[in-house]
Amino acid sequence: EIDAVMLHGDTGGGFAAMSAGGAAGPGALSRPRVSSVRRVNRGPSATLAASGPVALGTAVDFLFSNPRDRSRSVLASSFRYSFDFNNDGDFTDPGEVQNSAGSSARHTVTRRGWHIIHGRVRAADGRFTDLWLRVFVS
């Protein structure tokens, strides 16, 4: 049951494409922004991001930062993190991560176009928050 929904992210609907030199254009690397849907006052919160530009065929680290739980005094080490790289709703496909104490996971994108990375941060008592990161690979 969801009492309220708070949306976070880019309201412009797009992402700036930046090349290694900083200029936008064809063949440019994408610079991801965080998009998330969070149940207000229900689960922990965090930021889901990529560690750098997402380029075709190159491994990139996806990571959670700033984990916190407003409703309780919780140690950051008690959170568990999951990564769903194909956004199919589970975290059990080969290469995906489920309920890890580690807040990052490495993934290589093998197709051009838009990709949605689904992440989940879970508190020790089972409450969780899902976040999505949308990146474009040209």
Backbone bond lengths (Angstrom), bond angles and torsions (degrees), N, CA, C in turn:
res aa  C-N    CA-C-N  psi(-1)  N-CA   C-N-CA  omega(-1)  CA-C   N-CA-C  phi
1 E - - - 1.445 - - 1.519 108.24 -
2 I 1.308 116.15 134.11 1.457 121.62 179.59 1.517 108.16 -114.00
3 D 1.341 117.03 118.74 1.454 121.97 178.45 1.518 111.89 -79.33
4 A 1.331 116.15 -36.87 1.467 120.90 -178.63 1.516 108.22 -157.02
5 V 1.298 115.96 156.40 1.462 120.88 178.87 1.513 108.27 -127.91
6 M 1.325 115.99 134.33 1.451 121.34 175.62 1.521 107.02 -117.49
7 L 1.327 117.89 127.19 1.455 122.22 -179.73 1.515 109.60 -99.34
8 H 1.343 115.56 138.13 1.450 121.91 176.67 1.513 107.34 -126.43
9 G 1.323 117.51 147.39 1.454 119.17 173.53 1.506 112.80 139.85
10 D 1.300 114.70 -168.73 1.456 123.43 -177.06 1.519 109.34 -79.73
11 T 1.322 117.34 119.18 1.457 120.44 179.91 1.516 111.89 -83.04
12 G 1.340 117.48 -9.68 1.458 120.93 178.02 1.510 112.83 -78.75
13 G 1.334 117.28 -15.21 1.450 121.55 176.11 1.508 115.09 79.06
14 G 1.313 119.23 4.71 1.451 119.86 -179.00 1.498 111.57 -137.01
15 F 1.304 115.00 175.16 1.444 121.17 -179.14 1.512 108.56 -129.53
16 A 1.300 117.13 142.72 1.463 121.40 179.40 1.517 109.52 -75.69
17 A 1.295 115.95 127.29 1.462 120.35 176.29 1.518 107.52 -90.97
18 M 1.312 116.81 124.94 1.457 120.85 -177.05 1.518 109.22 -126.18
19 S 1.308 116.23 133.66 1.457 119.78 174.51 1.517 108.15 -83.90
20 A 1.324 116.55 174.35 1.456 120.52 179.68 1.519 110.88 -59.30
21 G 1.326 118.18 -30.29 1.458 122.00 179.32 1.513 113.40 -85.75
22 G 1.328 117.23 -4.38 1.454 121.17 177.55 1.521 114.22 98.44
23 A 1.320 119.16 -2.92 1.459 121.28 -179.05 1.521 110.03 -96.85
24 A 1.317 116.54 140.35 1.461 120.62 178.01 1.518 109.11 -82.04
25 G 1.333 115.80 150.27 1.452 118.91 176.48 1.512 111.72 161.74
26 P 1.347 116.84 -177.76 1.453 121.40 -179.47 1.527 110.94 -57.56
27 G 1.309 115.88 140.33 1.463 120.69 179.20 1.516 112.62 75.29
28 A 1.323 117.83 7.69 1.460 120.91 -178.23 1.525 110.00 -73.55
29 L 1.306 115.85 155.42 1.455 122.17 176.80 1.519 108.05 -82.37
30 S 1.329 117.51 150.16 1.455 119.46 179.97 1.522 109.99 -89.52
31 R 1.306 115.22 149.45 1.458 122.04 176.44 1.522 105.85 -114.68
32 P 1.347 118.50 105.33 1.458 120.73 -173.42 1.524 112.87 -73.05
33 R 1.313 113.95 151.61 1.459 121.79 171.20 1.510 107.41 -122.91
34 V 1.295 116.84 155.81 1.456 121.33 -176.89 1.515 110.22 -84.84
35 S 1.305 115.73 133.70 1.456 122.27 171.14 1.513 106.54 -126.11
36 S 1.308 117.68 131.21 1.454 118.46 -178.39 1.518 110.86 -146.16
37 V 1.310 114.62 154.67 1.447 122.37 170.04 1.511 104.97 -119.28
38 R 1.307 116.88 127.85 1.451 120.11 -173.74 1.516 109.77 -131.90
39 R 1.321 116.86 133.55 1.456 120.97 175.41 1.525 107.87 -77.11
40 V 1.318 116.81 120.70 1.453 121.85 -175.01 1.522 111.05 -65.01
41 N 1.333 115.91 129.80 1.467 124.44 177.06 1.528 113.53 55.34
42 R 1.316 117.29 25.86 1.455 119.22 -179.14 1.523 112.45 -110.57
43 G 1.300 117.92 -46.57 1.457 120.41 -176.80 1.509 111.09 -128.96
44 P 1.310 116.44 178.82 1.458 120.40 178.36 1.527 110.57 -69.04
45 S 1.317 116.54 166.87 1.450 120.18 177.41 1.520 109.41 -126.77
46 A 1.318 115.74 159.54 1.457 122.67 178.64 1.522 107.19 -165.64
47 T 1.314 115.89 174.24 1.459 122.23 175.34 1.518 108.00 -112.51
48 L 1.324 117.63 131.27 1.461 123.13 177.10 1.519 108.02 -107.01
49 A 1.342 116.76 127.24 1.467 120.42 -176.70 1.521 109.76 -150.11
50 A 1.322 115.18 168.88 1.466 122.11 172.13 1.523 107.29 -99.54
51 S 1.331 116.73 148.35 1.460 120.39 -176.16 1.523 112.82 -75.25
52 G 1.296 117.52 -12.14 1.460 120.76 179.66 1.510 109.36 -172.45
53 P 1.329 117.24 -166.62 1.463 120.06 178.79 1.529 111.28 -60.63
54 V 1.318 116.40 143.97 1.457 121.76 177.88 1.522 107.23 -99.04
55 A 1.325 116.46 112.63 1.461 121.79 -177.37 1.523 109.65 -118.16
56 L 1.310 116.89 146.69 1.459 123.09 -179.97 1.523 110.39 -55.62
57 G 1.328 116.90 126.34 1.453 122.98 175.48 1.514 116.00 77.58
58 T 1.317 117.63 5.26 1.460 121.41 -179.33 1.523 109.72 -110.95
59 A 1.325 116.88 132.87 1.467 120.94 178.07 1.520 109.86 -68.52
60 V 1.313 115.92 137.23 1.467 121.58 178.19 1.522 108.21 -135.07
61 D 1.313 116.19 145.71 1.464 120.99 177.35 1.522 109.50 -90.56
62 F 1.329 115.91 129.74 1.450 122.57 172.42 1.516 105.83 -104.94
63 L 1.327 116.87 137.28 1.460 118.13 -172.24 1.511 112.80 -147.15
64 F 1.327 113.08 151.76 1.452 122.18 172.06 1.523 107.45 -97.09
65 S 1.329 115.78 138.39 1.458 119.90 173.96 1.523 108.52 -134.15
66 N 1.309 115.70 165.37 1.471 123.13 178.43 1.521 114.04 53.94
67 P 1.340 118.92 45.77 1.473 118.44 178.44 1.525 110.03 -69.10
68 R 1.319 114.89 137.69 1.462 119.24 178.04 1.528 109.35 -156.47
69 D 1.288 114.21 160.36 1.460 121.38 179.00 1.524 106.56 -135.10
70 R 1.315 116.96 108.24 1.471 121.21 -175.04 1.520 113.38 -70.08
71 S 1.303 117.38 -27.02 1.463 118.93 -173.93 1.522 113.37 -85.05
72 R 1.329 117.84 -10.82 1.465 120.42 -177.46 1.523 109.72 -147.02
73 S 1.316 114.63 159.84 1.463 120.08 172.73 1.524 106.67 -88.82
74 V 1.338 116.21 103.52 1.455 121.19 -172.60 1.523 109.43 -125.05
75 L 1.316 116.27 137.99 1.456 120.44 175.16 1.520 109.88 -74.37
76 A 1.323 116.89 139.68 1.469 121.20 179.77 1.521 111.20 -58.79
77 S 1.322 117.75 -30.32 1.472 120.82 -178.96 1.525 112.69 -69.02
78 S 1.326 118.29 -12.69 1.472 120.05 -179.41 1.527 112.70 -87.58
79 F 1.338 118.64 -8.95 1.458 120.93 178.55 1.528 110.65 -75.21
80 R 1.349 116.23 152.25 1.456 122.63 174.67 1.524 107.27 -124.12
81 Y 1.342 115.87 145.82 1.450 122.03 -171.80 1.523 110.85 -124.99
82 S 1.338 116.36 140.87 1.460 122.25 178.50 1.524 109.48 -131.21
83 F 1.348 115.98 147.68 1.461 122.83 -178.71 1.523 109.24 -132.42
84 D 1.325 116.52 123.89 1.468 124.23 178.77 1.531 106.73 -115.03
85 F 1.327 117.34 96.78 1.457 121.61 -171.13 1.525 114.24 -75.51
86 N 1.340 118.73 -18.86 1.463 119.49 177.31 1.530 112.32 -108.07
87 N 1.327 117.22 6.58 1.465 123.49 174.90 1.527 112.77 53.32
88 D 1.336 116.17 41.76 1.463 119.55 178.49 1.532 112.32 -97.08
89 G 1.328 117.08 6.32 1.456 120.26 174.79 1.508 115.43 94.26
90 D 1.326 118.01 -4.00 1.458 119.57 175.27 1.534 108.63 -125.08
91 F 1.290 116.06 171.91 1.459 121.30 -179.07 1.532 109.97 -124.43
92 T 1.342 115.94 28.65 1.464 120.29 -171.01 1.522 114.78 -115.49
93 D 1.332 118.73 0.37 1.462 120.45 178.78 1.527 109.93 -70.78
94 P 1.330 118.11 157.04 1.466 120.31 178.95 1.531 111.52 -54.03
95 G 1.322 115.63 131.21 1.458 121.31 -179.82 1.521 114.42 89.44
96 E 1.333 117.98 -12.02 1.459 120.52 178.07 1.528 109.44 -85.55
97 V 1.309 116.55 168.27 1.468 122.00 -175.63 1.515 108.64 -127.46
98 Q 1.338 116.28 135.15 1.460 120.79 179.45 1.526 110.23 -130.27
99 N 1.339 115.87 125.52 1.466 124.25 174.97 1.525 113.78 52.30
100 S 1.307 116.54 49.97 1.459 122.58 179.34 1.529 110.25 -91.07
101 A 1.331 116.06 146.09 1.464 120.36 172.69 1.525 110.03 -72.51
102 G 1.339 117.05 -21.90 1.460 121.62 178.24 1.512 110.99 -79.35
103 S 1.319 116.93 136.82 1.461 120.97 -174.38 1.526 113.50 -93.21
104 S 1.342 118.39 11.06 1.464 119.82 177.90 1.523 110.47 -138.01
105 A 1.325 114.74 158.88 1.468 121.62 177.37 1.523 108.14 -148.78
106 R 1.321 116.33 143.95 1.465 122.24 -179.19 1.531 109.47 -98.63
107 H 1.341 115.04 139.16 1.462 120.57 -179.33 1.530 109.33 -147.18
108 T 1.328 116.45 145.42 1.461 122.38 176.66 1.521 108.84 -113.19
109 V 1.328 116.68 122.45 1.460 122.12 178.70 1.530 107.91 -82.77
110 T 1.335 116.71 128.56 1.467 121.12 -175.42 1.524 113.72 -113.67
111 R 1.347 116.78 5.18 1.466 121.01 178.12 1.519 109.52 -132.41
112 R 1.310 115.17 146.91 1.462 120.03 174.92 1.529 109.41 -77.75
113 G 1.317 116.54 161.00 1.457 121.69 175.92 1.517 112.33 109.39
114 W 1.336 114.63 -166.79 1.466 121.17 -179.88 1.513 110.48 -78.40
115 H 1.305 115.84 140.00 1.467 123.19 176.31 1.522 108.04 -132.92
116 I 1.319 115.69 139.43 1.456 121.03 176.98 1.520 107.89 -115.54
117 I 1.320 115.28 121.55 1.458 122.34 177.29 1.527 106.68 -100.41
118 H 1.317 116.58 125.21 1.461 122.87 -178.48 1.524 107.53 -102.38
119 G 1.309 116.64 125.71 1.459 121.02 177.82 1.512 110.82 -122.52
120 R 1.326 116.18 156.43 1.469 121.30 177.54 1.517 109.02 -139.73
121 V 1.319 115.64 131.26 1.464 121.51 172.75 1.528 106.52 -111.65
122 R 1.331 115.80 129.24 1.465 121.42 -174.06 1.522 109.89 -123.01
123 A 1.333 115.62 135.71 1.461 121.59 174.79 1.523 108.93 -83.01
124 A 1.318 116.50 162.68 1.464 121.67 -178.06 1.528 112.40 -60.13
125 D 1.331 117.86 -28.30 1.471 120.28 -179.27 1.529 113.13 -85.61
126 G 1.356 117.47 5.18 1.460 121.25 175.54 1.520 115.32 98.96
127 R 1.329 119.06 -14.88 1.463 120.22 176.90 1.521 108.40 -67.24
128 F 1.347 117.57 143.23 1.457 120.03 -177.58 1.520 110.91 -144.83
129 T 1.315 113.80 164.26 1.464 122.22 175.42 1.516 107.89 -132.95
130 D 1.327 116.87 132.12 1.455 122.89 176.12 1.522 109.29 -95.81
131 L 1.327 115.73 141.01 1.461 122.30 176.48 1.521 107.95 -133.13
132 W 1.350 116.33 153.24 1.449 121.57 178.66 1.513 109.48 -129.49
133 L 1.303 115.72 137.59 1.463 122.53 176.81 1.515 107.45 -118.51
134 R 1.328 117.41 124.70 1.457 122.25 -178.93 1.513 109.01 -107.00
135 V 1.330 116.61 124.15 1.461 121.29 -179.83 1.524 108.99 -128.20
136 F 1.330 116.27 151.17 1.455 121.77 177.46 1.512 108.60 -115.11
137 V 1.337 116.26 130.89 1.450 122.37 177.57 1.526 107.42 -116.21
138 S 1.337 116.71 119.63 1.455 120.14 -178.07 1.520 110.61 -100.17
